[in-house]
Amino acid sequence: MAIKPLSDRVLVKIEKAETKSAGGIIIPDTAQEKTQTGTVVAVGPGTEKEKVTVSPGQKVMYDKYAGTQVKLDGVEHLIVKMADIVAIIE
């Protein structure tokens, strides 16, 4: 299945949160913070008001409660608006 974002939307593959701390302690799923970074998979064409300034393959940081979560081939993805992307990670 392929998803092509519309308008100013961006499809982001969510990065998995670390399950171990630096000291080796295992962190249960219920105590983990929701991850806020991911890799851009696909982008929409943008609009006159909101241009899409990211491209596939870039690593980005997005707002904590942004977007719509979708499962694509068993992998968690998020469809977010361009305005919800706060940074490009280099």
Secondary structure, 3 states (H helix, E strand, C coil): CCCCCCCCEEEEEECCCCCECCCCCECCHHHCCCCCEEEEEEECCCCCCCCCCCCCCCEEEECCCCCEEEEECCEEEEEEEHHHEEEEEC
